[in-house]
């Protein structure tokens, strides 16, 4: 739905009313920016754009503005921030809103204005008359975490908007390294597009070379190397993390979290759950579940149980000062490398 609405806006198929709601602030902001670009000419923002905070301003003032003819033709863009009256939140509102006035406008919006409700809330109160009326009349963007498929389409669209294309395996690697944070992904795609140059393709080698790795992604790579018995490469990543002043106890915590996810995915898959169901149950992005499922195939149940015990023992020793912290993780990696010998 989100990507469909973006496509319509890019084709200048503009609706008079938009409702943007959800906790993914990046998507709300991107939609507002897209509307500004396609509703207003470059020199119109100063006099045909109005932004109201409905925690400070009554909604009828914004409606009056929306009913005012735009300056020098064109259209007006009215952005209404924080419409808390759409929720069930029990807050002491600083202003009173004339919702009957708003309802009348929703029934007959001005043809020369585009009114955008930006509601950064997880849920709206579907029982309220005003919420029902707005959802019935407006184009709706639910700003929630994108699915894996939506993320892939979004990355391709972002690259295309920068004048480049991106290979599928490059998208795979980017999602592994950057996760699903859209602010981070935006920066990485834009950087790669600048490096690649216009009318070219972004490939996996460019991604591997240029995309920054978070601690979690570095440790995912470390675990992946250990799973595939590339112990020298795993240790190299670990030593690099130490050079970056990452604490061994923090590294151990993330390693433990990754193996816990592998264990959970393997167990739930055996019970017949699909990857999408597992993602919903564990509240983890489907792409991470897909990767963990691949890693899980490299371990028997007994090996994973032994590894989890080994990691718990290492955590205890680190916190009790029983052994040098850095050495403990080295020993864990070496034992992971020789897992078959320890059955």
C-alpha positions in Angstrom: 0.0 0.0 0.0 2.8 2.5 0.9 4.8 1.9 -2.2 1.6 2.0 -4.3 0.8 5.5 -2.9 4.4 6.6 -3.5 4.1 5.5 -7.1 0.8 7.5 -7.5 2.3 10.6 -6.1 5.3 10.3 -8.4 2.8 10.1 -11.3 1.2 13.3 -10.0 -2.0 11.3 -9.1 -2.5 13.5 -6.0 -5.3 12.9 -3.5 -6.9 15.8 -1.5 -6.5 14.0 1.9 -3.7 11.8 3.3 -3.4 10.0 6.6 0.2 9.0 7.6 0.3 7.1 10.8 2.7 4.7 12.6 6.0 4.8 14.4 8.3 4.5 11.4 9.1 8.3 11.3 11.3 7.9 8.3 8.4 6.8 6.1 6.2 9.6 7.3 8.9 12.1 6.6 9.6 10.6 3.1 5.9 10.8 2.2 5.7 14.4 3.2 8.8 15.3 1.2 7.5 13.4 -1.8 4.2 15.4 -1.6 6.1 18.7 -1.2 8.1 17.9 -4.4 5.0 17.0 -6.5 2.4 19.3 -5.1 4.4 22.5 -4.9 6.6 24.2 -7.5 10.1 25.2 -6.3 9.1 28.8 -5.7 5.8 28.0 -4.0 6.8 26.5 -0.6 7.1 29.9 1.1 3.5 30.9 0.5 1.5 27.7 -0.4 2.9 25.4 2.3 1.5 25.5 5.9 2.5 23.2 8.8 0.4 23.1 12.0 1.0 21.4 15.3 -2.4 20.3 16.5 -1.2 20.1 20.0 -0.8 23.9 19.8 -3.3 25.0 17.2 -7.1 24.2 16.8 -7.8 22.1 13.7 -10.4 24.7 12.5 -7.6 27.2 11.9 -5.9 24.7 9.6 -9.1 24.0 7.8 -9.7 27.7 7.2 -6.2 27.8 5.7 -7.0 24.8 3.5 -10.1 26.6 2.2 -8.2 29.7 1.2 -7.3 29.9 -2.5 -3.6 29.2 -3.2 -1.4 32.2 -4.0 -0.6 32.5 -7.7 -2.7 29.4 -8.6 -1.4 25.9 -8.2 -2.3 24.0 -5.0 -1.9 24.5 -1.2 -0.2 21.8 0.9 -1.4 21.8 4.5 0.4 19.4 7.0 -1.3 18.7 10.3 1.1 17.3 12.8 0.2 15.3 16.0 -3.6 14.9 15.6 -3.9 13.3 19.0 -7.7 13.4 18.8 -7.4 10.4 16.4 -6.1 8.2 19.3 -7.3 7.0 22.6 -4.5 8.7 24.5 -5.6 10.3 27.7 -3.7 13.6 27.4 -4.6 17.1 28.7 -5.0 18.9 25.4 -3.8 22.5 25.3 -6.4 23.4 22.7 -10.0 22.4 21.9 -10.7 21.2 18.4 -13.9 21.7 16.5 -14.2 18.2 15.1 -17.6 18.9 13.5 -15.8 21.5 11.4 -13.2 18.9 10.4 -15.8 16.3 9.6 -17.6 18.7 7.2 -14.3 19.4 5.5 -13.6 15.7 5.1 -16.9 15.2 3.3 -16.1 18.0 0.9 -12.4 18.9 0.8 -11.2 21.9 -1.2 -10.1 20.8 -4.7 -7.1 23.2 -4.6 -5.6 21.9 -1.3 -3.8 18.8 -0.2 -4.3 18.1 3.5 -1.9 15.7 5.2 -2.5 14.3 8.7 0.9 13.2 10.2 0.1 10.9 13.1 3.2 9.4 14.7 1.2 6.9 16.7 1.3 3.1 16.7 -2.5 2.8 16.8 -5.5 5.0 16.1 -8.8 4.8 17.9 -11.0 3.0 15.3 -14.1 3.6 17.5 -14.0 7.3 17.1 -16.3 8.9 14.5 -13.6 11.3 13.3 -11.1 8.4 12.8 -13.6 6.4 10.8 -14.4 9.5 8.6 -10.8 10.2 7.9 -9.9 6.7 7.1 -12.9 6.5 4.8 -11.9 9.6 2.8 -8.1 9.7 2.9 -5.3 7.9 1.1 -3.7 6.0 4.0 0.0 5.4 4.6 0.7 3.0 7.5 4.3 3.8 8.5 5.4 0.5 9.9 8.4 -1.7 9.5 8.7 -2.8 5.9 8.6 -6.5 5.0 11.6 -8.1 3.4 10.0 -7.8 -0.1 9.1 -4.2 0.5 12.6 -3.4 1.7 14.1 -4.9 -1.4 11.7 -2.9 -3.6 12.5 0.2 -1.6 16.2 -0.2 -2.0 15.8 -0.7 -5.8 13.6 2.5 -6.0 16.1 4.5 -3.9 19.0 3.4 -6.2 16.9 4.2 -9.3 16.1 7.7 -8.0 19.9 8.2 -7.8 20.3 7.2 -11.5 21.7 3.7 -10.9 20.5 0.1 -10.6 21.5 -2.5 -8.0 22.1 -6.2 -8.2 19.9 -8.6 -6.2 23.0 -10.1 -4.4 24.1 -6.5 -3.6 20.7 -5.9 -1.9 21.1 -9.2 0.1 24.5 -8.1 1.3 23.3 -4.6 2.2 20.4 -5.9 4.3 22.8 -8.2 6.1 25.3 -5.4 6.8 22.9 -2.5 7.5 19.7 -4.2 8.7 16.3 -2.7 8.1 16.9 0.8 9.5 15.7 3.1 6.7 17.8 6.1 7.8 21.0 4.0 7.6 20.0 2.3 4.4 19.3 5.7 2.7 22.7 6.9 3.5 24.3 3.7 2.3 22.4 3.6 -1.0 23.1 7.3 -1.7 26.8 6.8 -0.9 27.0 3.7 -3.2 25.2 5.5 -6.0 27.7 8.4 -5.8 30.6 5.9 -5.9 29.2 3.9 -8.8 28.3 7.0 -10.9 25.2 7.5 -13.0 23.9 4.9 -15.5 25.8 2.0 -13.8 25.0 -0.8 -11.4 25.8 -1.3 -7.7 27.3 -4.8 -7.2 28.1 -6.8 -4.1 31.8 -6.0 -4.3 31.0 -2.3 -3.9 28.7 -3.0 -1.0 31.3 -5.1 0.7 33.9 -2.4 0.2 31.9 0.7 1.2 28.9 -0.2 3.5 29.6 0.4 7.2 29.1 -2.6 9.6 27.4 -2.2 12.9 28.6 -4.2 15.9 25.7 -6.6 15.5 26.5 -7.1 11.8 30.2 -7.6 12.4 29.4 -10.2 15.0 26.9 -11.8 12.6 29.8 -12.0 10.1 32.0 -13.4 12.8 29.4 -16.1 13.7 28.9 -16.9 10.0 32.6 -17.4 9.5 32.7 -19.7 12.5 29.7 -21.7 11.3 31.5 -22.3 8.0 34.8 -23.1 9.9 36.7 -20.1 8.6 38.2 -19.6 12.0 41.1 -17.3 10.8 38.6 -14.9 9.3 36.4 -15.1 12.4 39.3 -14.3 14.7 40.4 -11.4 12.4 36.9 -9.8 12.8 37.2 -10.3 16.5 40.6 -8.7 16.8 39.3 -5.7 14.6 36.4 -5.3 17.1 38.9 -5.2 20.0 40.9 -2.5 18.1 37.7 -0.5 17.9 37.5 -0.7 21.7 34.5 -2.9 21.8 34.2 -4.6 25.2 34.5 -8.4 25.1 31.5 -8.8 27.4 29.4 -6.8 24.9 30.7 -8.9 22.0 29.9 -12.1 24.0 26.4 -10.8 24.6 25.7 -10.2 20.9 27.2 -13.6 20.0 25.0 -15.3 22.5 22.0 -13.4 21.1 22.8 -14.7 17.6 23.1 -18.3 18.7 19.9 -18.0 20.8 18.1 -16.9 17.6 19.6 -19.8 15.7 18.4 -22.2 18.4 14.9 -20.7 18.5 14.6 -20.7 14.7 15.7 -24.3 14.5 13.3 -25.4 17.2 10.3 -23.5 15.8 10.9 -24.8 12.3 10.9 -28.3 13.6 7.5 -27.6 15.1 6.2 -26.7 11.7 6.3 -22.9 11.8 7.1 -21.0 8.6 9.7 -18.3 8.5 7.1 -15.5 8.5 5.4 -17.0 11.5 8.7 -17.3 13.3 9.5 -13.7 12.6 6.1 -12.6 14.0 6.5 -14.9 17.1 10.0 -13.7 17.9 9.4 -10.1 16.8 12.5 -10.3 14.5 12.7 -9.1 10.9 12.0 -12.0 8.4 15.4 -11.4 6.7 17.2 -12.2 10.0 15.1 -15.3 10.4 16.0 -16.4 6.9 19.7 -16.0 7.6 19.5 -17.7 11.0 17.6 -20.6 9.4 20.5 -21.1 7.0 23.0 -21.1 9.8 20.9 -23.5 11.9 21.4 -26.2 9.3 25.0 -26.3 10.2 24.3 -27.5 13.8 22.7 -30.5 15.4 20.4 -29.9 18.4 23.1 -31.3 20.7 25.7 -28.9 19.3 23.5 -25.9 19.8 22.7 -27.0 23.4 26.4 -27.4 24.1 27.2 -24.0 22.5 24.5 -22.2 24.6 26.0 -23.8 27.8 29.5 -22.8 26.7 28.4 -19.2 26.2 26.6 -19.1 29.5 29.7 -20.4 31.3 31.8 -17.8 29.5 29.4 -15.1 30.6 29.7 -16.2 34.2 33.5 -16.4 34.1 33.7 -12.9 32.6 31.5 -11.4 35.3 33.3 -13.3 38.0 36.8 -12.5 36.8 37.7 -16.2 36.4 39.6 -15.8 33.2 40.9 -13.0 30.9 37.9 -11.8 29.0 39.5 -11.6 25.6 40.9 -15.1 25.8 37.5 -16.5 26.6 36.0 -15.5 23.3 39.1 -16.8 21.4 38.6 -20.2 23.1 34.9 -20.2 22.2 35.7 -19.5 18.5 38.3 -22.3 18.5 35.7 -24.7 20.0 33.1 -23.7 17.5 35.6 -24.5 14.7 36.2 -28.0 16.1 32.5 -28.7 16.9 32.4 -32.0 15.0 35.3 -33.4 17.1 33.3 -32.8 20.3 30.2 -34.8 19.6 
